[in-house]
Amino acid sequence: MSEPIRNKKADFPIAPTPQNTPANNAPISSHAQQPGVSSIKEETFDAAGIFAKNPALVSMIQGKLGSLIGRSSGYIESLPPPVRRRVAGLKGIQKDHAKLETQFQEEVLELEKKYFTKFMPLYQRRAEIVNGTTEPTESEVDAGHEDHEDDESEKISDEAKDEGSETATFGIPEFWLSAMKNQISLAEMITERDEEALKHLKDIQMEYLDRPGFRLMFEFAENDFFTNKTITKTYYYKEENGYGGDFIYDHAEGDKIDWKAGQDLTIRIESKKQRNKNTKQTRIVKITVPTESFFNFFSPPQPPTEDDESIAEDIEERLELDYQLGEDIKEKLIPRAIDWFTGDALQFEEFADDIDADDLDDDEEEDDEEEEDDDDRRSDRDVDDDSDEEDGTSKPKKEAAECKQS
């Protein structure tokens, strides 16, 4: 018969926390018995299966958990008045820290705006060369050649001189389309149908708002798909700063695209058979169905409101993805468009991915080593157990000695 596990007082004091300390001691039934080792059995519990069959139960549990967030455990209230006074003092200091964090984020934003005004002439110069309204200067070309081998630079210069007027190409065709297709997050959104429209993309610009937020502006040449000269998308942040002074994303709004007849790239036409209930005759009708397109980018998902009765399960994921796309265009594509066009930016993205992968591999190796050490220790214990049983002795193990109750 196995010996029951006796209680033992901790050899060191355990500091209570607001999360794990109840206000009162939990009552213990007089009929409760100490469990023995032999009475503990492992049972399989298919929680995932139960939750899958009972969505109402999941909803109820989530609601209960949500109502517990932020509720006091009673620990702080149980502290002596002088200690509670000191806690209140620390909260006051933390508020001063939060004010400085907010001030820091606001000054960072002002610094970004200051340098953005210095970037603007460079972006305008880039747009002129891309669209063929001007040519780069010799100094600009020489600076660009510094990144290439001398023989390759001379070859490019000779080809440019030999190019005849009949084959002359203005600007850099499909500049922005090529740059976007090299940017992985954007490339996944671009379909073959979109490419014909995006070939007419002349420039992508960005501007800051008077309130926290930014606007992306896509400028198009005349095309067969829509009449808009410029299509914009605006990202808004909340007026109040978040924890740590960061700006909190609120929502985005996009321009309505004025599609020409039959050219809407965000829908496709499907033929469907329809049967008349009275005559029993069938006919073919055409219906419009939403389809994947980069231009869905200008119809962003909206965050749910308190009055929404039906909320999409993936709304949070869609909102996060939409915001990240805007950030990628603002922080990566616009500032370094030429590097995305040539593909040079990809090596930096791959380098960052490699670093993340290496860190992950290192963590996995450490986990594997820890598991091997655990296995070795378990094997050693098994060997010791077998030896004791064979010679008929019952020597106390070191682990057992440490767990022995006083």
N, C-alpha and C positions, 0 to 999 in steps of 0.2 A: 504494500500500500504506500503510495507516494506521500511524502511529507509535505504538509501545506507550507506555502511561502509566507513567512512571518513579516510583519511590517517592520520597517527600520527607519529611525529618524535620520534625516540628512546630516552628514558630517559638516556641511557648510550651509550658510544661510542662502535661501533662494529669494532673489529680489522679485517682488510682485510687480506686475505690469498692468496697465489699464485693460489690456486685451484678455489676460488670463486669470485675473483675480476677481472672484465673486464678492459681492457686498457682504454676504453672510455665508457661514459654513453650510455645506450641503448636509441635509439630514441623512442619517444612516439607519436603515431598518434593523430592528433587534433580531429579526429572523435571518439576516444576511449571514452567509457562511464564507469563510475564506476559501478561495478556489485552490485546489490542488493541481499539480502539474498534469496529472493523468486526466483531469476533467476538462482540460482545454483542448478543443478539437478544431481543426481547420475545416471550414465549410466554403464551398464555392457560392458566390453571390453575384448573380448576373444583374448588376445595377443598370447597365446600359440597356439591356433588354426590357427591364421593367419600365424605365423612363421612356423608351421608344414606344411602348404600348400605352403609356399614360401621359400624353402631352399636357393634360390638365394638371397632373401632379407636378410636372416640371414647372409649369407656370405658377402654381401655388408656392412651390419652394423658392423660386426666384423672387416672388413677391415678398415672402417672409424674410429672406436674406436681405433684400433691398431695404426693408423697414428697420433692420438691425444696424445698418451702416450708420456710424456716427453716434450711436447711443452709448452713454457712459456705462462702464461696468460697476461704478460705485467706488472704485479705488481712490480717485482723486478726492471725492467728497469725504472719504473716511480719514484723510490725512489730518494731522493736527493743524489748527489755524495758522501758526507761524510758517509751516511748510507750504500750505496752500497760498499764503501771501507771497512766498518766494517763487512758486510756480507762476502766479499771476505776473510777477515782475519779469520773469523770463519771456512770457508771452508778449509783454510790452516791448522788450528788446527785439523780439522777433518781428514785431510790426514795423519797427524802425528799419530792420534789415530788408523787409519786403518793400518798403518805400524806396530804398536805395536800388533794389533790383529792378523795380519799375522804371526808375529814373535812368538806370543803365541801359535797359532795352530801348527806351525812347531816344536816348542819345545815339545808340547804335543805328537806329532807323534814320535819324537826321544825318549821320555820317554817310550812310548808304545813299541817301538822296543827294548829298553834296557831291559825291564822286560820280553819281549817275549823270549829273549835268556835265561832268567832264568827259564821260564816255559818249554822250550823245553826238558830238561832232564826228567821232570815229565811226559810229553806227551809220550816220548819214553819208559819210564818205564811202563806206562799204556798200550801201544801197545804190549809190550812183554807179559804182564800178560793176556791180552785179547786174544792173538793169541797162548797162551800156550807154549811159548818158555822159560818161567820162572815162578816161583811161588812167591807170595808176602812174605815178611819177617814177622817174628812174631811181630815186632814193628809196621809194617804197618797194620797187621790184628788187633792188639790190639787198634790202633788208630781208625780204622774203627768201632770196636765194641763199642766204646764210645757213638756212636749215637743210639745204640740199648739197649734193656733191658738185664740184666745179664742172665736171664734164656734163652732168645732167643739166645744169643751169645754162651752159653754153648751147646745148642742143635745143632747149626750150626757146632761147633767144633767137637762134637761127631759124627755127620753124616759124616763129612769129614774123620774122622779116620776110620770109619766102611766101607767106600766105597771100594769095591774090585777092583782089577786091571782089571777085565773083564768089569766092568761097568764104568771105569774111563773116564771122559770127559776132553779133553784138552781145556784149555782156557775158554772163555765165549762165547758159540755159539750165533750167531745172535745179538751180542752186539750192533753194530751200527744200525742195522735195528730196533731193539726195541727202542733204544734211539731216532731215527728219527720219529718213529711212535708216540712217546709221545710228540714230538714237533709239536704243532698244525699246524703251517704254512707248515711244511714239510709233515705231515701226509696226508694233503689234496691232495698232488701230487702223493702219492704212490698208485699204483693199485695192485691188486692181482698178476698180471703177473710180476710186478716189484719186488715183494718180493722174488721170487725165485733167481733173480739175485743179489739183495741187501744182501741176506744171505751170499754171498761171499765177502762182503765188510770187509777188514781187518783193515783199518785205514782211518781217515780223518785228514789231516794236513793243515796248513796254513803258508804262508810266505809273508813278505812284499817285495815290489818291490823297485828298486833303485829310480824310480820316484814315485809320489803319487799313491798308489793303493795296491792291495793285490791279492794273488793267492790261490785258494782252490784246494787241491789235494786229490783225492779219490783213494785209493789203493785197488785193488781187487786180490783175489786168482784166480787160474785157474777155469774157469766156462764154461758152455755150450752156453753162449750168445754172448760174444765178446772176442777178443784176447788182448785187452788193459790190461796192468798190472796197469797202472795209468791213470786216466782221470782227467784233470785239467780244471778249469775255472778261468779266470783272470778278475778282475775288475779294470778299469782305471779311474783315475780322471784327470780333466783338469789341465794344467800347471799353469794357473793363479788362484789365490784364489778368492772366491766370496766375497760378502758384509759381513763384520764381520770377514774376514780372514778364513772362512770355506773352506774346499776342496769341489769342485763341481764334482759330478759324471758325467762321460762322456759316457762310454759304457763298455760292457763286451764281452769277447771272450771265446769260449769253444772248447775243443778238438773234433776232429772228432772221432766218435766211430766206430771201425771196427767190425761190426756185423757179426756173423757167418751165414751161409746160412739158411734163414727162421726163424731167431731168433731176428729180429729187433723188439724191444718192442715199438717203436714209431709209428708203422704203423700196420694196420690190413688188412687182405685180404677179399674182398667182391666179391661175385659172381653177375654178371650182365648179363641180356639177351641182345644180340646184333642181330639186324636184317639186313640181306643183302638186299640192295636196289634193286638189279637185280633179285635174285632168290627168294626173300621174305622169305627165310629160316632163322630161328633163331638159335643162338648158345649161349652157356654159356661161358663168358669170366671172368677172375679174374683180379680185379684191386686193387691197394694198396691205402689205405685211411689213412691220418694222424689220430692218436688217442692219447688220454691222456696217459701220462707216466712221471714218475719222470725224465727219461733220456732226456726229452725235455729241462730240466734245462741247458744242455750243448749246446743248440742251442738258445742262448738268442736273444731277439728282438733287433734290431738296431735302433738308433735314426734317424729320417728322415734328409735328406740333402736338400740343397736349390734346387737341380735339381729334387727331387722327385715330380712326378706329382700326384701320388695317395698315400695318407697317411691314414693309418688305423685310424679310429675314436678313438679307445681305446689305441693307441700307448703309450701315456703318462702314462696311468694306468698300462699297461704291463711293461713298463720300471721301474716304481716305485716298482711294485711287485717283479720284478726280482732282483732289487738291495736290497730290504728288505730281500729277502730270503738269499742272500749272506751275509748280515749283521747278520742275525739270526744264520747262521752256524758259522760265525767268532766270534761273541760276546757271543753267548749262548751255542750252541751245543758243539763246540770243548773245550772251557774251563771247562764245567761242564757236560761232557758226562755221567759220572756215575750217576749223579743226574737225568738226563733224562732217563737213562736206568731203574733206580729203580722207577721213577715217582715222586721222592721227589721234583724235580724242578717245578712240576705242582702246588704245593701249593703256591709257590711264584708268579707264573703267575696268579693264581686265586686271590691271595691277592691283586695284582696290579689291576686286573680287578674289584675287589670289591671296591677298593678305587675310581676308576674312576666312577663306577656305583653310589656310594654314593654321589660323587660330583654332578653327573648329577641329582640325585634325589633331592638334596638340591636346585639346581638351579630351577628345576621344581616346587618345593614347594614354593620357593620365588616368581616365576612367578604367581603361582596360587593365592598366598596371595595378590599380587599386583592387579591381575584381580578382586579378591573379593572386595578389597578396592575400585577399580574403579567402580564396580557395585553398591556398597553401596552409593558412592558419587552421581552416576547417579540417583539412586532411591530417595535419599534425594532431589535432584534438581527437580525430577518429582513431588514429593509430594508438594514442595513449589510452583511449577507452578500451580498445581491443586488448591491449597488453594487460590492463588491470583485470579484465574479465578472465583472461586465460590463467593468470597466476593466483586467482582467487582473492586477491587483496582488494581493498576499497580505499585507496589513497585519495585524499581530497585534492582535487585539481586546483590550480592556482586561480582559475576563473571562479570556481565555486567558493574558494576561500574569500575572495573579494566580495562575493554576493551573500556570504553567510550573514544572517541577521543576528543582532545582539539583543 
